[in-house]
Amino acid sequence: GMVLLIACANVANLLLARTSARQREVAVRLALGASRARLIRQLLTESLLLSGLGAAIGIAFAFWGCRFLLALLTTVELNVLPDPWVLAFTALVAVATGVLFGVGPALRATSVDAAPLKETAHGLGRRSRTANLLVISQVSLCLLLLIGAGLFIRTFWNLTNQRLGFDPRHLYVAGIDPRPAGFKDDRLAQMYSQLLEKLSGHPGVQSASLSIMTPFGYCCWSQPVTVEGYTETPGERRTVFLNSVSPGYFRTFGTRLLFGRDFTERDGPGAPLTAV
């Protein structure tokens, strides 16, 4: 929205300069009998044509830019092209901006006196004040956007340099849920085991593992923990976050164990309960 306001203020300033150069033409047409409403309609039509061409170029750039960004960021086939609602919104914004920022220059251009057919010092002063106000608004909005962009870049830099507790490089995460397909109990466990075996044996795969939760997922699994013989202090948090994983989970994510050992195939059903 701010970028749109900056562009509209810029175009409105250009239209003011253009109408200032056409004031003699407007005065002559008024003197020849043209109505002010007709001249305003003509100038608004020119403004709408300008905003319409801008919207058309923007839509074309959006279609090209979506494909370019998708090719730059991922190899997955995704449909990110603008839908009809986006195109309708663009058309509505084009009409609104064409009218909103074209009516001022149109009113200013048709407010000249038809008799003298020349610029007056008072008229030049009014146009100068309006132009200065538009320039001030442009500079203010640009400064606000630059500050916001700088904060976004700083936040992005901080996020990309966080210690996550795992190595995100060359890591692929996929989610599946075989239960709607009829897999249950032993059949479900067997399917998971076969899937993990095939993934681990695939060329180029160094390690594979299964888990219920993934880092930065959309949900969490937590519950309070009580330690026998331990007295809690007031306000102490007893909640821990849990996950159920298969052997090799920490090696797959590149997470270094500080104490203890990783899970193994022996930690299955019937074996003593284990946790990391």
C-alpha positions as CSV (number, residue, x, y, z in Angstrom):
1,G,0.0,0.0,0.0
2,M,2.8,2.4,0.8
3,V,4.6,1.7,-2.4
4,L,1.3,2.3,-4.3
5,L,0.9,5.6,-2.4
6,I,4.5,6.7,-3.3
7,A,3.9,5.9,-7.0
8,C,0.5,7.7,-7.0
9,A,2.0,10.8,-5.4
10,N,4.7,10.7,-8.0
11,V,2.3,10.4,-10.8
12,A,0.0,13.1,-9.3
13,N,3.0,15.5,-9.2
14,L,3.8,14.7,-12.8
15,L,0.1,15.3,-13.8
16,L,0.2,18.6,-11.9
17,A,3.2,19.7,-13.9
18,R,1.6,18.5,-17.1
19,T,-1.7,20.4,-16.4
20,S,0.3,23.5,-15.6
21,A,1.8,23.4,-19.1
22,R,-1.7,22.8,-20.5
23,Q,-3.4,25.7,-18.7
24,R,-3.3,28.0,-21.7
25,E,-4.9,25.2,-23.8
26,V,-7.6,24.7,-21.1
27,A,-8.3,28.4,-20.9
28,V,-8.7,28.6,-24.7
29,R,-11.2,25.7,-24.7
30,L,-13.1,27.2,-21.8
31,A,-13.2,30.5,-23.7
32,L,-14.5,28.7,-26.8
33,G,-17.5,27.3,-24.8
34,A,-16.3,23.9,-23.5
35,S,-17.8,23.1,-20.1
36,R,-15.6,22.5,-17.1
37,A,-17.3,19.1,-16.5
38,R,-16.3,17.9,-20.0
39,L,-12.7,19.0,-19.6
40,I,-12.6,17.2,-16.2
41,R,-14.0,14.0,-17.8
42,Q,-11.3,14.2,-20.4
43,L,-8.5,14.7,-17.9
44,L,-9.9,11.9,-15.7
45,T,-10.0,9.6,-18.8
46,E,-6.3,10.3,-19.4
47,S,-5.6,9.5,-15.8
48,L,-7.6,6.3,-15.9
49,L,-5.8,5.3,-19.1
50,L,-2.4,5.9,-17.4
51,S,-3.4,3.8,-14.3
52,G,-4.9,1.1,-16.5
53,L,-1.7,0.8,-18.5
54,G,0.3,0.6,-15.2
55,A,-2.0,-2.1,-13.9
56,A,-1.7,-4.1,-17.1
57,I,2.1,-3.9,-17.0
58,G,1.9,-4.9,-13.3
59,I,-0.2,-8.0,-14.0
60,A,2.1,-9.1,-16.8
61,F,5.1,-8.6,-14.5
62,A,3.3,-10.6,-11.8
63,F,2.8,-13.6,-14.1
64,W,6.4,-13.5,-15.2
65,G,7.7,-12.7,-11.7
66,C,5.8,-15.7,-10.1
67,R,7.4,-18.1,-12.5
68,F,10.9,-16.5,-12.1
69,L,10.7,-16.6,-8.3
70,L,9.4,-20.2,-8.3
71,A,12.3,-21.3,-10.5
72,L,14.7,-19.5,-8.3
73,L,13.5,-20.9,-5.0
74,T,12.4,-24.5,-5.6
75,T,12.1,-27.3,-8.1
76,V,8.7,-28.3,-6.9
77,E,5.8,-27.7,-9.3
78,L,3.5,-25.2,-7.7
79,N,0.7,-23.0,-9.1
80,V,1.4,-19.5,-7.8
81,L,-0.2,-17.5,-10.7
82,P,-2.6,-14.7,-9.6
83,D,-6.2,-15.9,-9.5
84,P,-9.2,-14.0,-10.8
85,W,-9.9,-12.4,-7.4
86,V,-6.4,-10.9,-7.4
87,L,-6.8,-9.6,-11.0
88,A,-10.2,-8.1,-10.1
89,F,-8.7,-6.4,-7.1
90,T,-5.9,-5.0,-9.3
91,A,-8.5,-3.6,-11.7
92,L,-10.4,-2.0,-8.9
93,V,-7.3,-0.5,-7.4
94,A,-6.3,0.9,-10.8
95,V,-9.7,2.6,-11.3
96,A,-9.6,4.0,-7.7
97,T,-6.1,5.3,-8.0
98,G,-6.8,6.8,-11.4
99,V,-9.8,8.7,-10.1
100,L,-8.3,9.6,-6.7
101,F,-5.0,11.0,-7.9
102,G,-6.4,12.4,-11.2
103,V,-9.2,14.4,-9.9
104,G,-6.9,17.0,-8.1
105,P,-4.9,17.9,-11.2
106,A,-8.1,17.9,-13.3
107,L,-9.8,20.4,-10.9
108,R,-6.7,22.5,-10.7
109,A,-6.3,22.6,-14.5
110,T,-9.9,23.7,-15.1
111,S,-10.0,26.3,-12.4
112,V,-8.1,28.9,-14.5
113,D,-9.8,32.1,-15.6
114,A,-10.6,32.0,-19.3
115,A,-10.2,35.7,-19.8
116,P,-6.5,36.5,-19.2
117,L,-5.2,33.3,-20.9
118,K,-2.0,33.5,-18.9
119,E,-0.5,32.2,-15.7
120,T,-0.9,34.2,-12.5
121,A,1.5,34.4,-9.7
122,H,-1.2,33.3,-7.3
123,G,-1.9,30.2,-9.4
124,L,1.8,29.4,-9.5
125,G,2.1,29.7,-5.7
126,R,-0.8,27.2,-5.2
127,R,0.7,24.7,-7.6
128,S,4.0,25.0,-5.9
129,R,2.5,24.3,-2.4
130,T,0.6,21.3,-3.7
131,A,3.7,19.9,-5.5
132,N,5.8,20.5,-2.3
133,L,3.2,18.6,-0.2
134,L,3.3,15.7,-2.6
135,V,7.1,15.6,-2.6
136,I,7.2,15.7,1.3
137,S,4.7,12.8,1.4
138,Q,6.8,10.8,-1.0
139,V,10.0,11.3,1.0
140,S,8.2,10.5,4.3
141,L,6.8,7.3,2.9
142,C,10.1,6.3,1.3
143,L,11.9,6.9,4.7
144,L,9.3,4.8,6.5
145,L,9.6,2.0,4.0
146,L,13.4,2.1,4.2
147,I,13.3,1.8,8.0
148,G,10.9,-1.1,7.7
149,A,12.9,-2.9,5.1
150,G,16.1,-2.4,7.1
151,L,14.4,-4.0,10.2
152,F,13.1,-6.9,8.0
153,I,16.6,-7.5,6.6
154,R,18.1,-7.4,10.1
155,T,15.5,-9.9,11.4
156,F,16.1,-12.2,8.4
157,W,19.9,-12.1,9.0
158,N,19.4,-12.9,12.7
159,L,17.0,-15.8,11.8
160,T,19.4,-17.3,9.2
161,N,22.3,-17.2,11.8
162,Q,20.4,-18.8,14.7
163,R,21.7,-22.0,16.3
164,L,18.8,-24.3,15.6
165,G,20.1,-27.4,17.3
166,F,20.2,-29.3,14.0
167,D,21.8,-28.9,10.6
168,P,19.2,-27.8,8.0
169,R,21.5,-28.3,5.0
170,H,20.6,-31.1,2.6
171,L,17.7,-32.0,4.8
172,Y,14.3,-33.0,3.3
173,V,11.2,-33.3,5.5
174,A,8.0,-34.9,4.2
175,G,4.8,-35.7,6.0
176,I,2.5,-38.8,5.5
177,D,-0.5,-40.2,7.2
178,P,-1.4,-43.8,6.0
179,R,-4.3,-44.3,8.5
180,P,-7.0,-43.0,6.1
181,A,-5.8,-45.6,3.6
182,G,-6.6,-48.4,6.1
183,F,-3.2,-48.9,7.8
184,K,-3.6,-49.7,11.5
185,D,-1.6,-51.3,14.4
186,D,0.8,-54.0,13.2
187,R,0.2,-53.2,9.5
188,L,0.9,-49.6,10.1
189,A,4.2,-50.4,12.0
190,Q,5.2,-52.7,9.2
191,M,4.6,-50.1,6.6
192,Y,6.7,-47.5,8.4
193,S,9.5,-50.0,8.8
194,Q,9.5,-50.9,5.1
195,L,9.3,-47.2,4.2
196,L,12.3,-46.4,6.4
197,E,14.3,-49.3,5.0
198,K,13.6,-48.2,1.4
199,L,14.5,-44.6,2.1
200,S,17.7,-45.6,3.9
201,G,18.8,-47.8,1.0
202,H,18.1,-45.1,-1.6
203,P,21.3,-43.8,-3.4
204,G,22.3,-40.4,-2.1
205,V,20.5,-40.8,1.2
206,Q,23.0,-40.7,4.1
207,S,20.4,-41.1,6.8
208,A,16.6,-41.4,7.2
209,S,14.3,-41.4,10.3
210,L,10.7,-41.1,11.3
211,S,9.2,-38.8,13.9
212,I,5.8,-37.5,14.9
213,M,6.9,-33.9,15.3
214,T,9.4,-32.0,13.2
215,P,11.3,-28.8,14.0
216,F,9.3,-25.6,13.2
217,G,6.2,-27.8,12.6
218,Y,2.6,-26.6,13.0
219,C,1.9,-28.3,16.3
220,C,3.5,-29.6,19.4
221,W,3.2,-32.4,22.0
222,S,3.7,-31.5,25.6
223,Q,2.7,-32.6,29.0
224,P,3.8,-32.0,32.7
225,V,6.4,-34.2,34.3
226,T,6.5,-35.2,38.0
227,V,9.7,-36.4,39.6
228,E,9.3,-38.7,42.6
229,G,10.7,-37.2,45.7
230,Y,11.2,-33.7,44.2
231,T,9.5,-30.7,45.7
232,E,8.6,-28.0,43.1
233,T,9.4,-24.4,43.7
234,P,6.5,-21.8,43.2
235,G,6.1,-20.9,39.6
236,E,8.4,-23.7,38.3
237,R,7.4,-25.0,34.9
238,R,7.0,-28.7,34.8
239,T,5.9,-28.9,31.1
240,V,8.3,-30.7,28.6
241,F,7.9,-31.0,24.9
242,L,7.9,-34.6,23.6
243,N,8.5,-36.4,20.3
244,S,8.3,-40.0,19.2
245,V,11.1,-40.9,16.8
246,S,12.8,-43.9,15.2
247,P,16.5,-44.8,15.5
248,G,18.9,-42.5,13.7
249,Y,16.7,-39.3,14.3
250,F,19.6,-37.3,15.8
251,R,22.1,-38.4,13.2
252,T,19.6,-37.5,10.4
253,F,19.1,-34.0,11.8
254,G,22.7,-33.5,12.6
255,T,22.0,-33.0,16.3
256,R,24.9,-33.7,18.7
257,L,24.0,-35.7,21.8
258,L,25.5,-34.3,25.0
259,F,24.8,-37.3,27.2
260,G,23.5,-40.8,26.8
261,R,23.0,-42.7,23.5
262,D,20.7,-42.7,20.5
263,F,17.8,-45.0,20.1
264,T,18.4,-48.4,18.5
265,E,16.3,-51.2,17.0
266,R,16.4,-52.9,20.4
267,D,14.3,-50.2,21.9
268,G,11.1,-51.6,20.5
269,P,8.0,-53.1,22.0
270,G,8.7,-55.1,25.1
271,A,12.0,-53.5,25.8
272,P,12.6,-51.2,28.8
273,L,11.2,-47.7,28.2
274,T,13.9,-45.3,26.9
275,A,14.1,-41.6,26.4
276,V,16.7,-39.0,25.3
